[in-house]
Amino acid sequence: MALLRNGLLATLLLPACCAFAADAPDVPAPASPAADVPGAAPAEASNNFSFARYRADYVVSADASNTQTEHYDILLKTRSAVDQFSQVRLSYSEKMESLEVLEAYTLTADGQRRDVPADRIYTQESYSSASAAMYADRKVRVIVFPNLAPGSRVVYATRRTQQKPYFPGYFGLWETFSVFNQYDDARVTLSAPAGLAMKVRSDGVRGSDRPTVRAGLARWEWSYARSDSLPAQNWTASPWEFSPTIMASTYADWPQMARAYQLKAGSAATVTPALQALADELTTGIDDRRVQVDALYRWVAQNIRYVAVYLGNGGLEPNSAQSVLDNHYGDCKDHVVILEALLAAKGIDSTAVLIGASGGPTLPAVPTLGRFNHAITYVPSLDLYLDSTSAWARSGQLPDGDLGAPVLLTRPARLARTPANDDVRNGMAFEADFVFDRAGNLRGQTRLQPGDSAEIGMRASFVRLNAQNRARAEATMMAASGFDGQGRLQLQGDPQDLQQRFNYVFDFSASDYVDFNLVGGMTLPDPPGAESFRDAYTATSAPDNATPFQCDASLREETYRVRLPDGVPLIALPAAQDFSNAAGRYSVQWQRDGQQVVARHRLQQHAVRGDEALCLPADYAAFRELFQQVRRGFRGQIVYGRVPAAG
């Protein structure tokens, strides 16, 4: 994930991830580690809630089926926590496991127990399953707690019984105690037959990775406590990267998981007569292999509606390519299967790719299924990754959450890595012209040069543009730059046409922006229709950072042309700047050509530890220093006006 983002039209609709069954428990995660301050509280709460007591007991059978019993006792400290835990939602796979609520009650601040009524514990379809009823595998068990207020506690216990492993012989455990949470008393136990191979790794907890073995049963036990939660950080990687964590798996390595997935998914991509006919139709008159791939990819991306549903055996086994074609919708695995079948119909090999979208550049040492949440496609002959769940990515483009990620290629059963989120893919440039008249009014134009990630986001935003909301969008873009005036969008291409690049220009005019009757200084206007990196320093407002974070390479370039009216003296321009450190390089150059001033700002960020590693907390200082130089560079003013004669 890049440190600087393109926020065109405020919202970039990147594709959601297709969720796999995670190994982690359903521990309700805080919306933010930052504290909330209830009005009646005498002092600021250190955090919203804390785990007064947590227990997780795993019992695994020889075939990897298992039972997981959990107990939660959560102290609610703020009104925000009350809202967050007013109901707890627990997801499970109806086909593969059962979920029982053993007890649930509220413990009020004065010690009174209020049991959750039986009718307040109920089962719902998951949102994803409800959106595609024929795939209603996923269920949600809901607990609605009564009598909640700051100072009360929610207590509940559950038993999850998995009769059938997600993969043959697979069991995975993943417990992370986020340092942003407080744990007064936590304990995790794991029991399994001594003859069942179990790969175990723990860090930051009390206990041993070597089991105690008695009567043919191996048992592990860990405990953890943390009395003070870490304050919110500006930048942070996934908590498992730096928080106390326990992982266990019956799989020896990641390729074993790839083979297990392929065993279930491989037959789903069978080429039927209907799929063969479709592939032939879509590639009529096309002999070039790459162009054939592009045509088939575009059809899947734009015709198979993406619905994030759990399918088949609890989210891990895709439906057949023919059924996906019949229904014209499916989740990420179904997208992969139908594209694989269409490619195979033209003699082009491909493989499913398991990926942890937006999950960072590293894999844990223990192969656990919870690290992957998405599936995409890889074409080996072209060294090409494709994510057809993104309806806005041209062939060869990937959403930024897919870039620089460790992946599993399931057919060859090997680890690989998607292309890095580098300067080209994670780049953005624009040019902005401002022409002033003598009265201080202006007219101008903003022209973008987006990189891949920005173009995908632009398509997702502008596909919603229509005659009804265009004027509002144009007004919003003007207001965001502080202009009193009008703007007009000119789309360059169709956002739904994945065969051509997409862009836009923004023409604008504004009144009374500056008074040329006075001697004054003017900073570069904030261009409507573009997002300047001038405010990058706000991302490093804190003096330091206590956690690792993801730092991808990126490049931002901004060119400003400001033309003053004839007769207005141009007194001075700012000095050029050029600064570099480990985090990157920032420069600004100023030029004058008659009444026109040209300023060029350039910010290049580095993946400080390389594309395959996180940045460390110590690296934060370099980014803070770099962004402060950006702040200073944009303070520069064009000084204009006629200086009165002395005397």
N, C-alpha and C positions, 0 to 999 in steps of 0.2 A: 504494500500500500504506500503510495507516494506521500511525502510530507506536505506537498502543495497539491491542491485539487483544482479541477476546472468545474465551476459551479454554474454553468450556463443555465439561464432561466430558473435558477435556484435549485432545481431538482434534476438529477440525472438518474433515469430509471434503468439501472443495470439489472440483468436477469437474476432472479432468485436462484438459490442453490437447491438441487434435489437432495433431500435429506436421506441419509442412511441411518440405520439403527446405531445409536451411539453406545459406547461401553460405559459412559459416565452416568452417574445417578441423576435423577431428576431433582437436583438441588435448586430451588428457586434462586435465580441470580439477581442481584440488585441492578436496577436500571443504570445506576451510576454509583461509584464508590464515594461520591461526595456526600457530605452530611446535609440533612434538611433541618431547618430550625423552626419548630412549632412555636406559634405565637405565645402560648402560655408557659413555655419552658423557661426556667430562670437562666439557663446557659446553653450554649450550642452543644448539641449531641455530638459525640465523637464519630458516630456512624449511625445509619438508619436502623440497623438491627444487628443482632448477634446470635450465634448458635450456642445456646446455653448447654445443649447436649446433642450429640449426633452419634448414631450407631449405624454401621452397615456390616451385615454378616452375609458372606457368600458361601454357599455349600454347592460344590460341583461334583457331578457324577462322572463315571468313567467314560460315558459317551458325550461329555461336555454339556449335557443339559444341567440346569442349575436353578437354585432358589436364592433369591436375594431379599433379605429382610432389613428394612430401614426404620429408624426411629428419629424423628426430628422434634426438637424443643427449641423454639425460636422466640427470642425476646424482641418485641417491637418497641423501638425507642421514639419514633417520630410519627407524625401524621402520614408522611409519605410511606413509611413501612406498613402502616395500617391499610392504606389503599393497595399496596403491593400484595399483601398477604390476605386480603379479605376473602379471596378464593385461591386455592391451589389447584393447578391443572397438571395431571400426570398422564403422559402419553404411553401407550403400549400397543403392541401388535396383537390383534385379536386372534390371528391364525396361529401364532407361535408362542404366545405366553398368556398367562392370566395375571390379573392385578387385583389384590384384595386390600381393602382398607381395614386394618385390624382395630384401630381406635383413632378417634379424632375429637379434640376438645380445645376450648379456650380456657386459659388460666388467667383470671383477672388480676389486676395489680394488688388487690387486697386478698388474694389467695383463693377466690371462689372458682370452682370448676364448672364450666358450662359445656356439656357434651353437644357435639354437632348432631342435630336431629337426623334420623335415617333418611328423610326425604331431601336433605341438603347434601347428601352424598349420592351422586348420580353419574351416569355415563352419557357421553355425547359422541357424535361423529367428530373426528378432527376436522378442522377447517379445510384442509387439503382434500380429505376424502369426500367431504360434503360437496365440493365443487365438481366432483366426477363420481357420481353415486355408484357406478358399476365397479369401482375400485375401492369400495369402502372397507378396507382392511384395518386402517388405523382407528383407534378409539382413544377417547380422553376421559379419564376419571376425574370428576370435579368435586372438591370439598369446599363448602361455603361456611366460613367460621362466624359464629355470633359474638356479640359483646366485645368487639375489638376497640381498643383505645391505646394511646401511647402508655407503655408500662405493662401491657398485657402480653401473654405468650400464646402462641399457637403450637399445639402438640398433636402430632399424628404419627402413626406407624403403618407401614405397608408391607405386603409380601408379594413379590413378583416371582412367578414360577415359569421358567422357560422350558417347555416340554421338548422343543426342537431347536437345536442350535442354528444360528443364522447360516453357518457353513458347517459341513461335516467335521466333527471333532473340534470345532472352534469355541473357545470361551475367552472372553476378554473382560478385564477389570480396569477401570480408569477413574481414580479418585484424585481430584485436585482441590487443595485447601487454599483458595485464593487469598493472597496477602492483603487484599482490600476488605476482607471480612474478619470478624472476630469469632474465634472458636474457644469456648471455655473448656469443653471436654468432648473430644472426638475420638472415636475408636473404630477401626476397620479390622475385620477378621476374614480369613479365607481358608476354607477346608476343601481338600480334594484327595482322591485316592493317591497313595504314595507312588504308584506306578504311572500316573498320568504326568507326562512331561509338562512342566510349567515354567515359563520364562518370567522372572520377577525382577522388578527394579523399583526401588523407592528412594526418595531424596527429601530431606528436611523433616522427616518424621521419626518418632522413636519406634524401634522395632528392627527386626532382622529380615533380610531377604532369604535367609536359610530357614526352612520350616522345622518345626518340632514334629517328629514322626512317632506315632504310637499306634499299635495294632493295625498297621497298614494304612493309616490316615495321616496325611501331611497337613499341618496347620500353621498359618502365619497370623501374626497379630501386630498391629501398629496403633500408635496413639499420637495425638497432636493437640496442642493448645497454643493459642495466640491471644493475648489480652488486649493488644492495641492494633487496630487496623491501619494499614498504610494509607496516608492521604492520597487523594486523587492526583494522578500525574498527567502532564500535558500529553506525553507520548508513551504508549505502552504496547507491547506485543501481547499475544494470548497469555493468560495467567499461568498456564501449565509450563511455559518456558522458564519461569522464575519462581513459581510458588511451590511449596511442598506438595509432592505428587507421589501416588502409588500406581504402578501399572503392572498388570500380569496378563499373560496370554499363553494359550496352549499351542500357538503357532511359533515355529522356530525363527522364521524370517518373513520379510515382506513378500518375496516371490511366492511363498506358500499360499498367502492370502490371494494373490493374483490368480493362481491356478484354481483356487476354490471358487472364485467369482466366475472365471471362464467356464468352469464345469457346469454351472447353472445357467449362464447367459449365452453360451456359444450356440446352442441349438435354436435359440429364439430368432436368429438372423437368417433363417432358411429362406432362400429365394423361391417365391411362388410364381406361377404364371402371371398373376396380376402385377407383382413387383417387377418382374422382368419386362413386361410391356410398358410399365411406367418409366423405367430406366431408359429403355430404348426411345421412348417418345421424347423424354427430356433432353436426350443427347443426340437427337436427329441432326445429321450434318456436321457433327463435332467429332473430330478425330484426335485432337490433342488431349492427352490424359489429364493435364492440369485443368483445362477448360471443362472437361467432363465432370471432374470433381467439383468445380465451382458451381456448375449447373445443378448437380444433385444436392449439394449443400444448401444452395439458395432455396430450392423447393422445400426441403425439410424445415429450414429455419422459418419460412414464411407461410407454410401450409399445415404444419403439425403444431397445433396449439399447445403451448407449454403449460402444463398443470402440475404443480408440485404435489404429487400424490404418492402414497406408499402402495406398491403393487405386489402381486405374486406372493412370495413367501415372506411377507413382512418388510418389503421395501428393497430387497436385494436381488430379486429375480425379475428381469424385464418380461413384459408381455411379448408375444410373437410379433415380428415385423408386420405380418399380414393383419393382425388385429389392430395394430396402431394405424395402419393404412385405412382400415375399415372405419375407424372412429375419428381419425384426424386429430387426435390429441394424445398426450402422454407425458410422463415425467422425463427426467434427464436420461435415464437408462433406456427408455423407449425411443427417445431421439437417437441415441447411439445405435440401437438395434436396427431401426428402419434405414438409417443412413448406411450402416454396414451392409445391409442386404442390397440396397440400391447400388452401392459401389461394387459389391461382389457380382451383381448382375452384369457389370461391364468389365469384369475381370480385374478389379482393383482391390487389393488387400487392404484391410484396415483393422484396427483393434480398439476395443473399449479402453478408456483411460480413467482410473480412479484418482481423484484429485481433492485436496482440501482447499476449496476456493476461499480466497481471502484469509487463509490460515497461516501464512508466513512461509519462509523459505526452508524450514527444517523439519525433520521427522524424528520422533522419539526412538529410543533404542529398542523398545518393545513394540512388536507389530500389533497394534490394536485398531479395530475397525473404526472407532470413533474419530480417528484422525482424518478420515475422508468423508466428504459430505456431498460430492457431486461426481458426475461422469461426463466425459467428453470423448472426442474421437481423435485418433491419430492415424495418418496415412504414411506408412514407412517409406514407400517409394519416392514420396515428395518431401519427406521430413516435415510434415504439415499437421498442425493441431487445429481442430475445428470444434467450436462450441455452438451447435445449432439451437440451443435453448435461447441464445441471444438473437432476437429477430433483427437486430440493428448492426450486427458486425458483418462486414464484408468478408469473403473467404480469405483466410490468412490473418485476419484480425482476431484478437481475443480480448474480452473484458479484462480490465486490469487486475481483478481478483484471481484470474486464471494464470497470470504471468509470473514467471520466476518461481514456480511452485514445484516441489517434488511430487512425482506421480508414479503410479503403477500401471504399466502396460500389461493388460491381462492376458492377451494371447501369447506373447513371448515370455510372460512371467518375469519381468525385470523392472527395476527402478529406472526412472529417467527424470527429466526436468523440462518444463515448458520454457519457451523463450523468455529471456530476461526482460524485466520492465525497464528498458533502457531509455536513452535520450530521445530516440526516434519514436518509439511507441508512447512514451510518456512525455511528449513534447507539446508545446503550444506557443505560437507566435501570433502577434497581431501588429497591424499598422493603423494609426489613427491620425487623421488630418483635422485641424481646427483652423478655420479662416475667420478672423474677426473683422468687423466694420468699426467705423469711428465711434459709433454709439455704444460699443461694448457688446453687441450681439454677435453670435457666431453661427456658422454652419459647418458641418463636417461629415466624416464618414469613418466607420470602423470596419476593417477587413481582417478576417481571421485566417490563420494557417494552422489548422489543428493537426495534432498527431493522431495515432490510431485510437487511443483511449478517449480523447476529446471528441473525435468524430462519432464514435459509438454513442456517447452521451448526448451529443447534439441531435442525432437522429431520433433517439428515444424521446427527447423533449419536443422537437418540432413536429413529430408525427401527430401530436395532439393539437397543432395549430389549425384554426379554421376561421372563417369569416366572423364568427360570433366572438371569439376570444382574442383575435389578432390585436385589436386596438388596446385591449387591456394589457397584453403582453408587451406591446411597444411602450405603453405608458410606464409599466413596471421597470423596464430596462432603463428608461430615462431617469426615473426617480432614484434608482439605485446608484446612479452616478451624480446625483445632486443637481441635475439640470432642470430648469423651468422652460419646457419647450415641447417639441414634437419629434417623434422618431418614426422611421419606416423601415421595416424588414424587407430585404430582397433575398429570397431563398435561391441558392445556386444548386439546383438539382432537386430530386425527389427523395425525402428521407427513407422511403420504402424501396427505392431502387438500389439494390446491393451490387449492381454492376458498375456503378459510377461513384466517384467521390461525392460527398455532400458538404456543403458549406453555406454561408450566408454573409451578406454585408448589411451594415446598419447605417442608414443616412439619418442625420439629425440636425436640428436647429434649436437654438436657445436664445433667450433675450436677457439683456442686462446682466451679463456674466462678470464684466469688469468695467471699471471707470477709468478711461484713458485721459481724463482731465487732470488726474492726480499723478504724482510720482508714486510708483508702487512696484510690488514684486508679485509675480504669479507663479505658483507651482504648476506642474503639468496637470491639466484637467484629467479627471478619471473618465476614460472613454466609455460611453454607453454601448452596451452590447458585447462587452468583453470583461474578463475578470483579470485585473492587474495583480501582480505579485507585490505591489507596494506595501500591503499590510501583512506580509509574511511574518514580521516580527511578533504579531499577536499570538502566533502558534508557539512562541518560546517566551511567554510572559513570566513563567516561573524561573527562578535563578538556577535551578538544577533539576535533574530528573533521576529518579531512583530505580527505574526499571529498564530493561532492554526494550528496543523498539525497532520497527522495520524501517529501513531507509533505502529506498530505491533511487536509482539514477533518474534525473529529469533535466529538462532544458526549457527555460522560459525566455522568450525574447519579445521586447516591446519597442516599437519605433513610433515616435511622436513627431509630427510636423505642425508647428504653430506659426501661422502667418499673421503678423501684426499689420494694422492698416497703415497706408502711406501717411507720412507726416507725424507718426508717433515715434519718437526717438527710442532706440533700443540701447540701453545704457550698459548692461553687463549680463554675462551668462555665468552659470556655475562652472567650477573647475571639474575636469574629468576625474573619475575614480576608477581604481582597479585594485581589487582585494581578492586574495585567495587563501584558503587554509584547507585542512583535511576534509571539511564538509563540502567544499565546492569553490566556485569562483563567481564573483559579482563585479560587473563593470558598467560604467555609464560614460558615454561620449557625447559631447555637445558640439554642434557646428552651426555657423551662421552663414546664410546666403541671402544678402539683402535684408528684406523684412521677414524672412522665414528662418525659424530656429528648428533644427533637427536634433532630437535627443534619442539615443539608443541605449536601452537598459537590457542587460543580459545576465541571467542567473542560471548557473549550471550546478546541480547537486550531484554528489557522489554517493554510490553505495559503499560506504566507508570500509566495511569489512568484506566486501565482495557480494556478488549476487546470491550466494548460497548461505549467507549468515546474517544474523541480526546485528544492529548496532548496539553497543554497550552503553550503560548510563554515562560513562566518562566521555562518550562521543557527543553528548548533547551540547556541551559547552561550545564546540566548534560550530554547530548549527546556530546556536544563539548568537554567537559573534558574527557569523555570516549574515544572518537576517537583520541584525542591528545595522550592518553596513548598508543593506538595502534601504532600511528606514532613513538613514542619513542621505543616501543618494536621492531619494524622492523628496527630500526637503528643499532641494535646490530650486532657486527662483529665477525667473526671467525678469530682470529689472528694466522698467520702461518709464517713459514720461519726460517732460521737459523740466529741467532743474531751473528754478527761478534765479535770476541774476542777483548777486549779492548786493546788499546796500540799501 
